Amino acid sequence: MTRNEAHNLMIQMLKSKNLQKHGLAVEAIMRALCKYLQNVHDREQNEFDEEEWGIVGLLHDADYELVEKDPTRHTLVTEEKLRPLGASERIINGIKAHHDGIKASRDNYLEKAVYAADDMSGLITAVALVRPDKKLSSVTVDSVVKKFHQKSFASGAKREQILACERELDIPLEEFVGIALKAMQGISDQLGL
Ligand SMILES: [Fe+2]
């Protein structure tokens, strides 16, 4: 499956522009994490296929609207759509792993990364939206870290899930914020932020 095929599928499956943008944001963070972790673990290169990591980010919530009536099926409808398209097991398992109601164990870096990137993207978006200009360019690492510790702020962005960066990826929170913020700033036009 190519990035273009994945992007087309996401647009087909998701009507909400906000959810499409969320997919793009997590794609950007995943690609950045892939590069970062490949540098750290330079002997395990087969695990770090940037396009594959990006596709998992793009499609992780693709069935969100289709499972509205039965959220316990979240990611399973995407799996059903992806199988006939020949998506790899790594992509399908990666998508399922972001949702611990479906796949509780995270068995490789890709699966750990999408779990943490999902909620980090939500936190950074929320921080941008409370800036006077609502722009990612005026968001700083410090401001995101500060809001991270303010539990009442954007409580949907699960702090425990974001902290998988430290527990499971060995990336300190502040560094993860820096990676994710830069990745999202790089596509700010597409995100409209
Ligand atoms: Fe998500």
Residues whose N, C-alpha, C, O or C-beta is under 5 A from the ligand:
A	BS01	LIG	D61 D118
